[in-house]
Amino acid sequence: MYVGTQMGGAQLAQAGDRYLKQLAQLGVKHVCIDPEGDPWQWNRDVLLRHRDRIEGFGLKLD
């Protein structure tokens, strides 16, 4: 299922892991959520940690 929700890192920080868990429980499979922080400061490690966090809930990061 695709839900028309895109989030920035700051929004995810406010919503927390409960939001990701809720999406997974509702049957959502793919999400589009940016990591927290300034995009100019993102590096490989930041992106991998972010992907691992999202995938830890059974979601795929688009």
PDB file of N, CA, C and O in Angstrom:
ATOM      1  N   MET A   1       0.843  -1.174   0.000  1.00  0.00           N
ATOM      2  CA  MET A   1       0.000   0.000   0.000  1.00  0.00           C
ATOM      3  C   MET A   1       0.888   1.237   0.000  1.00  0.00           C
ATOM      4  O   MET A   1       1.883   1.294   0.722  1.00  0.00           O
ATOM      5  N   TYR A   2       0.533   2.203  -0.794  1.00  0.00           N
ATOM      6  CA  TYR A   2       1.219   3.491  -0.800  1.00  0.00           C
ATOM      7  C   TYR A   2       0.288   4.532  -0.187  1.00  0.00           C
ATOM      8  O   TYR A   2      -0.886   4.619  -0.544  1.00  0.00           O
ATOM      9  N   VAL A   3       0.819   5.304   0.723  1.00  0.00           N
ATOM     10  CA  VAL A   3       0.054   6.367   1.357  1.00  0.00           C
ATOM     11  C   VAL A   3       0.681   7.685   0.945  1.00  0.00           C
ATOM     12  O   VAL A   3       1.906   7.809   0.930  1.00  0.00           O
ATOM     13  N   GLY A   4      -0.129   8.659   0.615  1.00  0.00           N
ATOM     14  CA  GLY A   4       0.383   9.945   0.149  1.00  0.00           C
ATOM     15  C   GLY A   4       0.948  10.796   1.263  1.00  0.00           C
ATOM     16  O   GLY A   4       0.477  11.908   1.504  1.00  0.00           O
ATOM     17  N   THR A   5       1.949  10.285   1.938  1.00  0.00           N
ATOM     18  CA  THR A   5       2.575  11.021   3.030  1.00  0.00           C
ATOM     19  C   THR A   5       4.074  11.050   2.799  1.00  0.00           C
ATOM     20  O   THR A   5       4.708  10.005   2.647  1.00  0.00           O
ATOM     21  N   GLN A   6       4.626  12.220   2.773  1.00  0.00           N
ATOM     22  CA  GLN A   6       6.070  12.377   2.719  1.00  0.00           C
ATOM     23  C   GLN A   6       6.471  13.207   3.924  1.00  0.00           C
ATOM     24  O   GLN A   6       5.802  14.180   4.271  1.00  0.00           O
ATOM     25  N   MET A   7       7.560  12.818   4.554  1.00  0.00           N
ATOM     26  CA  MET A   7       7.971  13.495   5.776  1.00  0.00           C
ATOM     27  C   MET A   7       9.421  13.917   5.687  1.00  0.00           C
ATOM     28  O   MET A   7      10.240  13.269   5.035  1.00  0.00           O
ATOM     29  N   GLY A   8       9.714  14.998   6.344  1.00  0.00           N
ATOM     30  CA  GLY A   8      11.089  15.408   6.547  1.00  0.00           C
ATOM     31  C   GLY A   8      11.584  14.830   7.860  1.00  0.00           C
ATOM     32  O   GLY A   8      10.799  14.321   8.660  1.00  0.00           O
ATOM     33  N   GLY A   9      12.870  14.909   8.072  1.00  0.00           N
ATOM     34  CA  GLY A   9      13.462  14.364   9.283  1.00  0.00           C
ATOM     35  C   GLY A   9      12.917  14.984  10.553  1.00  0.00           C
ATOM     36  O   GLY A   9      12.729  14.287  11.550  1.00  0.00           O
ATOM     37  N   ALA A  10      12.660  16.291  10.533  1.00  0.00           N
ATOM     38  CA  ALA A  10      12.139  16.967  11.726  1.00  0.00           C
ATOM     39  C   ALA A  10      10.745  16.449  12.071  1.00  0.00           C
ATOM     40  O   ALA A  10      10.409  16.295  13.245  1.00  0.00           O
ATOM     41  N   GLN A  11       9.940  16.183  11.051  1.00  0.00           N
ATOM     42  CA  GLN A  11       8.599  15.646  11.297  1.00  0.00           C
ATOM     43  C   GLN A  11       8.673  14.238  11.868  1.00  0.00           C
ATOM     44  O   GLN A  11       7.892  13.888  12.753  1.00  0.00           O
ATOM     45  N   LEU A  12       9.597  13.434  11.376  1.00  0.00           N
ATOM     46  CA  LEU A  12       9.757  12.084  11.903  1.00  0.00           C
ATOM     47  C   LEU A  12      10.239  12.135  13.346  1.00  0.00           C
ATOM     48  O   LEU A  12       9.821  11.323  14.171  1.00  0.00           O
ATOM     49  N   ALA A  13      11.110  13.078  13.651  1.00  0.00           N
ATOM     50  CA  ALA A  13      11.600  13.211  15.019  1.00  0.00           C
ATOM     51  C   ALA A  13      10.443  13.488  15.975  1.00  0.00           C
ATOM     52  O   ALA A  13      10.422  12.975  17.094  1.00  0.00           O
ATOM     53  N   GLN A  14       9.490  14.292  15.538  1.00  0.00           N
ATOM     54  CA  GLN A  14       8.323  14.586  16.373  1.00  0.00           C
ATOM     55  C   GLN A  14       7.402  13.376  16.476  1.00  0.00           C
ATOM     56  O   GLN A  14       6.886  13.079  17.554  1.00  0.00           O
ATOM     57  N   ALA A  15       7.196  12.683  15.373  1.00  0.00           N
ATOM     58  CA  ALA A  15       6.267  11.548  15.350  1.00  0.00           C
ATOM     59  C   ALA A  15       6.857  10.331  16.053  1.00  0.00           C
ATOM     60  O   ALA A  15       6.137   9.588  16.719  1.00  0.00           O
ATOM     61  N   GLY A  16       8.142  10.129  15.911  1.00  0.00           N
ATOM     62  CA  GLY A  16       8.822   9.031  16.581  1.00  0.00           C
ATOM     63  C   GLY A  16       8.564   7.663  15.968  1.00  0.00           C
ATOM     64  O   GLY A  16       7.890   7.526  14.947  1.00  0.00           O
ATOM     65  N   ASP A  17       9.122   6.663  16.626  1.00  0.00           N
ATOM     66  CA  ASP A  17       9.023   5.292  16.141  1.00  0.00           C
ATOM     67  C   ASP A  17       7.593   4.769  16.178  1.00  0.00           C
ATOM     68  O   ASP A  17       7.243   3.866  15.419  1.00  0.00           O
ATOM     69  N   ARG A  18       6.769   5.328  17.051  1.00  0.00           N
ATOM     70  CA  ARG A  18       5.370   4.885  17.112  1.00  0.00           C
ATOM     71  C   ARG A  18       4.679   5.091  15.768  1.00  0.00           C
ATOM     72  O   ARG A  18       3.850   4.277  15.358  1.00  0.00           O
ATOM     73  N   TYR A  19       5.022   6.178  15.086  1.00  0.00           N
ATOM     74  CA  TYR A  19       4.425   6.460  13.778  1.00  0.00           C
ATOM     75  C   TYR A  19       4.837   5.401  12.757  1.00  0.00           C
ATOM     76  O   TYR A  19       4.003   4.923  11.987  1.00  0.00           O
ATOM     77  N   LEU A  20       6.112   5.034  12.749  1.00  0.00           N
ATOM     78  CA  LEU A  20       6.588   4.008  11.817  1.00  0.00           C
ATOM     79  C   LEU A  20       5.929   2.667  12.112  1.00  0.00           C
ATOM     80  O   LEU A  20       5.552   1.936  11.196  1.00  0.00           O
ATOM     81  N   LYS A  21       5.796   2.354  13.379  1.00  0.00           N
ATOM     82  CA  LYS A  21       5.141   1.108  13.773  1.00  0.00           C
ATOM     83  C   LYS A  21       3.683   1.109  13.323  1.00  0.00           C
ATOM     84  O   LYS A  21       3.177   0.099  12.834  1.00  0.00           O
ATOM     85  N   GLN A  22       3.015   2.241  13.490  1.00  0.00           N
ATOM     86  CA  GLN A  22       1.616   2.350  13.083  1.00  0.00           C
ATOM     87  C   GLN A  22       1.465   2.168  11.572  1.00  0.00           C
ATOM     88  O   GLN A  22       0.553   1.475  11.123  1.00  0.00           O
ATOM     89  N   LEU A  23       2.344   2.778  10.792  1.00  0.00           N
ATOM     90  CA  LEU A  23       2.285   2.612   9.340  1.00  0.00           C
ATOM     91  C   LEU A  23       2.407   1.143   8.960  1.00  0.00           C
ATOM     92  O   LEU A  23       1.654   0.645   8.123  1.00  0.00           O
ATOM     93  N   ALA A  24       3.363   0.450   9.581  1.00  0.00           N
ATOM     94  CA  ALA A  24       3.558  -0.967   9.284  1.00  0.00           C
ATOM     95  C   ALA A  24       2.326  -1.781   9.672  1.00  0.00           C
ATOM     96  O   ALA A  24       1.926  -2.685   8.939  1.00  0.00           O
ATOM     97  N   GLN A  25       1.726  -1.468  10.810  1.00  0.00           N
ATOM     98  CA  GLN A  25       0.535  -2.191  11.250  1.00  0.00           C
ATOM     99  C   GLN A  25      -0.644  -1.971  10.306  1.00  0.00           C
ATOM    100  O   GLN A  25      -1.499  -2.845  10.163  1.00  0.00           O
ATOM    101  N   LEU A  26      -0.687  -0.814   9.670  1.00  0.00           N
ATOM    102  CA  LEU A  26      -1.771  -0.506   8.736  1.00  0.00           C
ATOM    103  C   LEU A  26      -1.547  -1.109   7.348  1.00  0.00           C
ATOM    104  O   LEU A  26      -2.399  -0.981   6.469  1.00  0.00           O
ATOM    105  N   GLY A  27      -0.406  -1.761   7.153  1.00  0.00           N
ATOM    106  CA  GLY A  27      -0.133  -2.422   5.887  1.00  0.00           C
ATOM    107  C   GLY A  27       0.676  -1.609   4.904  1.00  0.00           C
ATOM    108  O   GLY A  27       0.850  -2.021   3.757  1.00  0.00           O
ATOM    109  N   VAL A  28       1.173  -0.464   5.329  1.00  0.00           N
ATOM    110  CA  VAL A  28       2.019   0.352   4.457  1.00  0.00           C
ATOM    111  C   VAL A  28       3.333  -0.387   4.236  1.00  0.00           C
ATOM    112  O   VAL A  28       3.892  -0.949   5.177  1.00  0.00           O
ATOM    113  N   LYS A  29       3.822  -0.392   3.020  1.00  0.00           N
ATOM    114  CA  LYS A  29       5.068  -1.095   2.683  1.00  0.00           C
ATOM    115  C   LYS A  29       6.202  -0.146   2.311  1.00  0.00           C
ATOM    116  O   LYS A  29       7.368  -0.467   2.538  1.00  0.00           O
ATOM    117  N   HIS A  30       5.883   1.008   1.748  1.00  0.00           N
ATOM    118  CA  HIS A  30       6.890   1.953   1.262  1.00  0.00           C
ATOM    119  C   HIS A  30       6.645   3.334   1.859  1.00  0.00           C
ATOM    120  O   HIS A  30       5.501   3.773   1.977  1.00  0.00           O
ATOM    121  N   VAL A  31       7.718   4.010   2.233  1.00  0.00           N
ATOM    122  CA  VAL A  31       7.617   5.374   2.757  1.00  0.00           C
ATOM    123  C   VAL A  31       8.678   6.252   2.107  1.00  0.00           C
ATOM    124  O   VAL A  31       9.697   5.761   1.621  1.00  0.00           O
ATOM    125  N   CYS A  32       8.430   7.523   2.107  1.00  0.00           N
ATOM    126  CA  CYS A  32       9.380   8.516   1.611  1.00  0.00           C
ATOM    127  C   CYS A  32       9.623   9.495   2.754  1.00  0.00           C
ATOM    128  O   CYS A  32       8.856  10.437   2.951  1.00  0.00           O
ATOM    129  N   ILE A  33      10.690   9.265   3.499  1.00  0.00           N
ATOM    130  CA  ILE A  33      11.000  10.062   4.685  1.00  0.00           C
ATOM    131  C   ILE A  33      12.480  10.409   4.654  1.00  0.00           C
ATOM    132  O   ILE A  33      13.330   9.529   4.519  1.00  0.00           O
ATOM    133  N   ASP A  34      12.780  11.682   4.779  1.00  0.00           N
ATOM    134  CA  ASP A  34      14.175  12.129   4.806  1.00  0.00           C
ATOM    135  C   ASP A  34      14.791  11.889   6.177  1.00  0.00           C
ATOM    136  O   ASP A  34      14.076  11.860   7.179  1.00  0.00           O
ATOM    137  N   PRO A  35      16.111  11.717   6.235  1.00  0.00           N
ATOM    138  CA  PRO A  35      16.796  11.674   7.524  1.00  0.00           C
ATOM    139  C   PRO A  35      16.722  13.042   8.208  1.00  0.00           C
ATOM    140  O   PRO A  35      16.436  14.058   7.575  1.00  0.00           O
ATOM    141  N   GLU A  36      16.981  13.040   9.492  1.00  0.00           N
ATOM    142  CA  GLU A  36      17.036  14.297  10.229  1.00  0.00           C
ATOM    143  C   GLU A  36      18.286  15.074   9.831  1.00  0.00           C
ATOM    144  O   GLU A  36      19.261  14.509   9.336  1.00  0.00           O
ATOM    145  N   GLY A  37      18.231  16.369  10.057  1.00  0.00           N
ATOM    146  CA  GLY A  37      19.407  17.204   9.858  1.00  0.00           C
ATOM    147  C   GLY A  37      19.480  17.853   8.490  1.00  0.00           C
ATOM    148  O   GLY A  37      18.622  17.666   7.627  1.00  0.00           O
ATOM    149  N   ASP A  38      20.525  18.610   8.335  1.00  0.00           N
ATOM    150  CA  ASP A  38      20.796  19.363   7.113  1.00  0.00           C
ATOM    151  C   ASP A  38      21.201  18.409   5.986  1.00  0.00           C
ATOM    152  O   ASP A  38      22.161  17.655   6.144  1.00  0.00           O
ATOM    153  N   PRO A  39      20.496  18.425   4.864  1.00  0.00           N
ATOM    154  CA  PRO A  39      20.848  17.526   3.758  1.00  0.00           C
ATOM    155  C   PRO A  39      22.298  17.660   3.294  1.00  0.00           C
ATOM    156  O   PRO A  39      22.872  16.694   2.791  1.00  0.00           O
ATOM    157  N   TRP A  40      22.887  18.815   3.452  1.00  0.00           N
ATOM    158  CA  TRP A  40      24.286  19.003   3.051  1.00  0.00           C
ATOM    159  C   TRP A  40      25.236  18.249   3.974  1.00  0.00           C
ATOM    160  O   TRP A  40      26.398  18.034   3.631  1.00  0.00           O
ATOM    161  N   GLN A  41      24.746  17.846   5.143  1.00  0.00           N
ATOM    162  CA  GLN A  41      25.577  17.131   6.107  1.00  0.00           C
ATOM    163  C   GLN A  41      25.357  15.615   6.072  1.00  0.00           C
ATOM    164  O   GLN A  41      26.050  14.871   6.767  1.00  0.00           O
ATOM    165  N   TRP A  42      24.401  15.159   5.271  1.00  0.00           N
ATOM    166  CA  TRP A  42      24.175  13.722   5.190  1.00  0.00           C
ATOM    167  C   TRP A  42      25.382  13.059   4.541  1.00  0.00           C
ATOM    168  O   TRP A  42      25.937  13.564   3.566  1.00  0.00           O
ATOM    169  N   ASN A  43      25.772  11.934   5.094  1.00  0.00           N
ATOM    170  CA  ASN A  43      26.840  11.137   4.503  1.00  0.00           C
ATOM    171  C   ASN A  43      26.368   9.684   4.438  1.00  0.00           C
ATOM    172  O   ASN A  43      25.233   9.376   4.801  1.00  0.00           O
ATOM    173  N   ARG A  44      27.215   8.831   3.991  1.00  0.00           N
ATOM    174  CA  ARG A  44      26.845   7.424   3.818  1.00  0.00           C
ATOM    175  C   ARG A  44      26.338   6.814   5.116  1.00  0.00           C
ATOM    176  O   ARG A  44      25.328   6.111   5.116  1.00  0.00           O
ATOM    177  N   ASP A  45      27.028   7.075   6.223  1.00  0.00           N
ATOM    178  CA  ASP A  45      26.634   6.490   7.503  1.00  0.00           C
ATOM    179  C   ASP A  45      25.259   6.977   7.956  1.00  0.00           C
ATOM    180  O   ASP A  45      24.451   6.188   8.446  1.00  0.00           O
ATOM    181  N   VAL A  46      24.993   8.264   7.796  1.00  0.00           N
ATOM    182  CA  VAL A  46      23.684   8.823   8.167  1.00  0.00           C
ATOM    183  C   VAL A  46      22.584   8.151   7.353  1.00  0.00           C
ATOM    184  O   VAL A  46      21.549   7.764   7.897  1.00  0.00           O
ATOM    185  N   LEU A  47      22.810   8.017   6.060  1.00  0.00           N
ATOM    186  CA  LEU A  47      21.799   7.421   5.187  1.00  0.00           C
ATOM    187  C   LEU A  47      21.586   5.940   5.487  1.00  0.00           C
ATOM    188  O   LEU A  47      20.453   5.460   5.453  1.00  0.00           O
ATOM    189  N   LEU A  48      22.655   5.217   5.778  1.00  0.00           N
ATOM    190  CA  LEU A  48      22.519   3.796   6.111  1.00  0.00           C
ATOM    191  C   LEU A  48      21.776   3.601   7.428  1.00  0.00           C
ATOM    192  O   LEU A  48      20.923   2.719   7.533  1.00  0.00           O
ATOM    193  N   ARG A  49      22.093   4.415   8.435  1.00  0.00           N
ATOM    194  CA  ARG A  49      21.383   4.327   9.717  1.00  0.00           C
ATOM    195  C   ARG A  49      19.898   4.628   9.532  1.00  0.00           C
ATOM    196  O   ARG A  49      19.041   3.965  10.115  1.00  0.00           O
ATOM    197  N   HIS A  50      19.612   5.623   8.722  1.00  0.00           N
ATOM    198  CA  HIS A  50      18.221   5.996   8.459  1.00  0.00           C
ATOM    199  C   HIS A  50      17.479   4.846   7.769  1.00  0.00           C
ATOM    200  O   HIS A  50      16.371   4.488   8.167  1.00  0.00           O
ATOM    201  N   ARG A  51      18.089   4.280   6.749  1.00  0.00           N
ATOM    202  CA  ARG A  51      17.464   3.158   6.044  1.00  0.00           C
ATOM    203  C   ARG A  51      17.250   1.967   6.978  1.00  0.00           C
ATOM    204  O   ARG A  51      16.196   1.331   6.951  1.00  0.00           O
ATOM    205  N   ASP A  52      18.246   1.672   7.797  1.00  0.00           N
ATOM    206  CA  ASP A  52      18.127   0.549   8.728  1.00  0.00           C
ATOM    207  C   ASP A  52      16.996   0.773   9.731  1.00  0.00           C
ATOM    208  O   ASP A  52      16.273  -0.162  10.076  1.00  0.00           O
ATOM    209  N   ARG A  53      16.847   2.004  10.195  1.00  0.00           N
ATOM    210  CA  ARG A  53      15.765   2.327  11.133  1.00  0.00           C
ATOM    211  C   ARG A  53      14.410   2.081  10.477  1.00  0.00           C
ATOM    212  O   ARG A  53      13.535   1.445  11.064  1.00  0.00           O
ATOM    213  N   ILE A  54      14.242   2.589   9.260  1.00  0.00           N
ATOM    214  CA  ILE A  54      12.980   2.429   8.538  1.00  0.00           C
ATOM    215  C   ILE A  54      12.707   0.951   8.269  1.00  0.00           C
ATOM    216  O   ILE A  54      11.594   0.474   8.492  1.00  0.00           O
ATOM    217  N   GLU A  55      13.703   0.236   7.797  1.00  0.00           N
ATOM    218  CA  GLU A  55      13.524  -1.171   7.457  1.00  0.00           C
ATOM    219  C   GLU A  55      13.321  -2.032   8.693  1.00  0.00           C
ATOM    220  O   GLU A  55      12.786  -3.136   8.596  1.00  0.00           O
ATOM    221  N   GLY A  56      13.742  -1.542   9.851  1.00  0.00           N
ATOM    222  CA  GLY A  56      13.513  -2.253  11.102  1.00  0.00           C
ATOM    223  C   GLY A  56      12.033  -2.404  11.434  1.00  0.00           C
ATOM    224  O   GLY A  56      11.661  -3.239  12.259  1.00  0.00           O
ATOM    225  N   PHE A  57      11.203  -1.611  10.802  1.00  0.00           N
ATOM    226  CA  PHE A  57       9.755  -1.688  10.996  1.00  0.00           C
ATOM    227  C   PHE A  57       9.073  -2.442   9.855  1.00  0.00           C
ATOM    228  O   PHE A  57       7.845  -2.477   9.773  1.00  0.00           O
ATOM    229  N   GLY A  58       9.871  -3.042   8.981  1.00  0.00           N
ATOM    230  CA  GLY A  58       9.313  -3.783   7.858  1.00  0.00           C
ATOM    231  C   GLY A  58       8.886  -2.894   6.703  1.00  0.00           C
ATOM    232  O   GLY A  58       8.121  -3.319   5.836  1.00  0.00           O
ATOM    233  N   LEU A  59       9.376  -1.664   6.689  1.00  0.00           N
ATOM    234  CA  LEU A  59       9.039  -0.705   5.641  1.00  0.00           C
ATOM    235  C   LEU A  59      10.206  -0.578   4.673  1.00  0.00           C
ATOM    236  O   LEU A  59      11.354  -0.833   5.037  1.00  0.00           O
ATOM    237  N   LYS A  60       9.910  -0.188   3.453  1.00  0.00           N
ATOM    238  CA  LYS A  60      10.951   0.086   2.463  1.00  0.00           C
ATOM    239  C   LYS A  60      11.026   1.585   2.249  1.00  0.00           C
ATOM    240  O   LYS A  60      10.005   2.265   2.155  1.00  0.00           O
ATOM    241  N   LEU A  61      12.236   2.087   2.173  1.00  0.00           N
ATOM    242  CA  LEU A  61      12.469   3.511   1.969  1.00  0.00           C
ATOM    243  C   LEU A  61      12.551   3.801   0.475  1.00  0.00           C
ATOM    244  O   LEU A  61      13.401   3.248  -0.223  1.00  0.00           O
ATOM    245  N   ASP A  62      11.679   4.659  -0.010  1.00  0.00           N
ATOM    246  CA  ASP A  62      11.680   5.058  -1.422  1.00  0.00           C
ATOM    247  C   ASP A  62      12.402   6.373  -1.585  1.00  0.00           C
ATOM    248  O   ASP A  62      12.514   6.882  -2.701  1.00  0.00           O
TER     249      ASP A  62
END
